[in-house]
Amino acid sequence: MSLPDEAGGMLWVTAIGIGALLIGSVVRIVSAGRAPGSKASERFASLASWWVIAILVLAAVWTGPWGMLLLMAVITALAIWEFLTLPLQRSVPQGFLWTIPAVWLLAFAGLSAGWIAVFRVGVPLACLVLPSAVCILTGHTRYSTTAIGEVTMAGLLLVYALGHAALLAVLSPANNPVAGVGGWFLFLVALTQINDICQALVGRALGRRRLTSVSPGKTWEGFAGGLGLTVLISIPLGWLLTPLGVGAAAGAGLLIAVAGLLGDLNMSLIKRDAGVKASGTMVPGQGGILDRVDSLSFTAPAFYYYLVFAVT
């Protein structure tokens, strides 16, 4: 079986994605029609959000590296804004938190210029050095380690970890003769969302044993079912979008399934600390930006380094 050419693979995945959305739309419309008024409105809003997300991702991929960089720059900026508005019990002046946007600027300036080392080395160092420097310069000593820890975590999670999805856009196209850098990006984003959906659906249908108290809705059955389906789907998706063989594609699917769950649970910890169920309302019917990119914040670096160290 020969690999599809670059345009062919992207077209197939685009067509399959739109087809899946159309089928899902029919199912969602039918189920929403049977639900109470408020629940129906929420389901319709969620469906509309999925269409917007799909269109934005596909448009970014078809536009090329600059489109993907722009999309991730906007998403990470919105995630930072949402984090800054969470009702966390902060022990530092509000202005202290604006070191995070400074890290964001450094990250995407470096990526736009193609300076991968600035992102991979400079950004995590800036996440530690900048908040420490603010504490030193302002003489803020009370709870300084807590303050530095919060800002460092936010920078590492929302800029560095999540930014690895943008880092895929600056890989050499020669590493993916099947669908270029857009293939890596679409493979990651599609599998991350597929894993989220499969774990949720299987969990609702078959879930009996709670996985953790951090997120009561997560079950072992949902995790196992989502993992199996994600690995299964990763094989044809990998053939269409990447040069990965069956084993490597399945390995990527396994890694994304596990990392996605951990990313979801990690964001649940933050929301529990803030005392909120959803991080915001930016994504109608689904919550906030942080609710939508929680899994991606862990799957992006996991998949990137899987490619760098285990495949390419």
N, C-alpha and C positions, 0 to 999 in steps of 0.2 A: 504494500500500500504506500503510495507516494504522498509526501507532505503537500498540503495545499499551498499556493503562492500567497504572498503577504496580503494582497487585497482580498483574495478568496476566503482566507481564514477569518479575516475581520468581518467580511460580509456575512458569512455563515453565522458567526456568533451574534452579530447585530440582529439578523433575522430571527434566530432562535430566541434571543432575549426579548424582542418585541412580541414574538409569538407567545412566549411564556407569560408576558405581562397581559396580553389580550385574554388568554385563558384565565389567568388569575383575576382579571378584572370582572369577567363574567361570574366567576365563583363568588367574588367579593360582593358584587351587586346583588346576587341572589340571596346571599347570607345577610347582607345589610337590610334587605327588604323584609326579612323576618325578625329583625332585631328591634328593640324599643327605639324611640325617636332619638335620644341622645347617643345611644350606642351606634345607631345607623349613621348618624352624622360623623361620628368619630371614624368609622370604617371607610366612609366615602372620602374623608379628608386624608386618611392614611393612604388610600389608593391613589389619590391625586399626587401625594408626596412621592410615592414610588415612581410615578411617571416622570415627575420633574427630576428626580435623582437619576433615573436611567438616561434621560435626554441629556442632562449635564455631563454625565460620565462618558457617554458615547460621543458627544460633541467634542469633549476634551481629547479623547483618544484619536478621533479622526482628524483633529486639528494638528496633532503632533506634540512633540516635547513641550513647546511653549504653552499649549493648551492645558496639558496635564500639570505643568508647574503653576499656571495661573489658578486652576481649579483647587489644587492643594494649598496654595497660598491663601486663598479666600477661606477655605474650610478651616484651616488651622487658625486664621485670624478670628473667625467667628467662634471657634472653640475656646480660644483664649478669652474673648469678651464674655462668653457665657460662664466660664470658670470664675472670672473676676466678679461676677454678679451673684455667685452662689452664696447663700447665707452661712458661710463657715465661721467658726469661732476664731477669728483672727486676732493675733496678739501683736500686730505690727501696724504702722500707719498705712492707709490705703495706697499712698504714693509708692510705697515700697514694692508693691506688686507689679508696677509698670516696668520693672526690669525684664519681665517676661516678653512684652512686645519688642524690647531691644534685642533679645535673643532671636525672636522671630525674624527681625530685619536682617540680622547677621546670617541666619540660616538661608533665607531665600535670596539674599544678595549673592551669597556664595554659590548656591545652586544655579542661579541665572548666569553667573560668570563661568560655570563649569568647574569651579574649585571644590572638588569633592572633599579634599582634606580639610577645608574650612568647616564643612558641615560635619564630617565624621569625627574630627578632633576638636575643632574650635568651639562648636556649639555645646557639647557636654561640659567643656571646661568653663564656658561663659555661664552656664546654668549654675555652677557652683561659685565662681569668682565674683560675678556681679552682685548677687544678694549679700555675699560676705563683705564685699567692698562697701555696700550701702550701710551695713551695720557698723563697720569700722568708722566710716566718715561721719555718720550721724551720732555715733556714740550710743547706739541702741544695743544695750546688753541684756535687758530683761527678756527672757524667752527667745534669745537670739538663735539658738540652735533649732527651735521649733519653727521660727520664721524662715530661716535659711532652708530648712527641710521642706517646708511647704512650697516655697518658690522654686526650689531646685526640682522638686517632683513635678510641678506643673510644667516647667520648661522642658524637662526630659520627656514627659509624657505627650504633651500637646505640640511641641515643636520638633524635638529630636526623634522620638519614636514614630509619631504620626507622619513626620516629614520623610520617612524612608519610602513612603509611597511615591513622593515626588522624586526621590533619589533614583528610582527605577527609570525615570524619564531621561536621565543624563547618562545612562549606561550606553555602551557602544551598540549601535544597531546590528553590528556584525555578530553579536552574541545571540541574536534571535533572527535568523534568516527567514523564519516562517511569517512573523507578523511585526517585526521591529520592536522598539521599546513599548509601543502601545499594547503589544501582546502580553508582555509581562504585567503591565499595569492593569489591563482588563482581567487577566487571569486572577490576579490577587484580589481585586475589588469584587469580582463576580463570585469567587469561591467564598470570600469572607461573608458576603450577604447571604449566599446560599446556605452556608453553615448555620448562620443565625436563624434563618427561616426554618430549616430542617430540624434543628434542635428544639425550637419552639413548638412546631407542629407535632413532632413525635412525642415531646414532653406532655403536651395537652392530651394527646390521644392515649398514651400508654404509661405516662409517668406515675410512679407509685412511691419510689424511694427518693427522699430529698437529698440533693447533692451537698448543700451547705446552707447554713442559716443566714449567710450574707445575702443570698437571693433565694427566698423560699420557693419561687416558681421553677428553679432549676432542679432537674432530677437526673439520676444516673441513666434512666432509660432514654431521656431526651438527649443526653450527651452521647450515649452509645449509638443511638439511631442517627443523630446528626453527623457524627463522625463517619459512620459507615456510608451514608449517602454522599457526603462531601468527598470522600476518597473515591467512590464510584464515579461521581460526576467529573472529578479532576482528570480522569484518564482521557475521555473524548475532548474535554475542554483544553487539556494540555496538547493534544494532537492538533487541534485547530489553531491554537494561538502561540505555541512554543515548540522548540525542538526537543523538549523533554521526552524521554522514552516512557514506557508504561510504568516501570518501577519508580523512576524519578518523579513523574507526575503524581503517582499515588503517594509517594513520600511527602511531596509538597502539600497534597490534600490533607494528609494526616497531621502535618505540622500546623497548617492553618486552622484545622478543627480544634486542636488542643490550645493553640495560642489565642484563638478567637474566644474560647470560653474563659480563659484567664483574663483577657482584656475586658470582657463583659463584667466579670466579677470584680475586677480592680476598680472599674468605674462605679460599681454598686457600693463599694466601700466608701468612696468619696461622697456619693449621694446620701448614704446613711449618716455620714459625719455631718452633712449639711442639713439632714432632716427632711429631705425632699424625695418624692417618688420619681419625678422626672427632672432633668437638668434645666429644662426651659420649654419654650413653646415655638421655637423657630421652625420646627418640622411638624406641620399640622397633622394631628392624628397619631404621631409617633413620639412626641416629646421634644427634646432639644437636640442641638448638634452633637453634644457629648453622648447622648443616648444612641445616636446613629453611628458614631465613629469609635465607640468604645472598643469593639472587637478589633477594628483596623489598627488601633494604636499599638496592639501587640502583634498582629499578623504581619504588618508591614515590615518591621525590622526582622522578624523571624524569617519571612520569605526572602527578603533581600540577602541576608547572610547565608541562607540556604543556597541561593544561587551563586554567591561569591565564593564560598568555601567548599560546597559539596557538589556543585554541578559545573559551573564555568571554569 
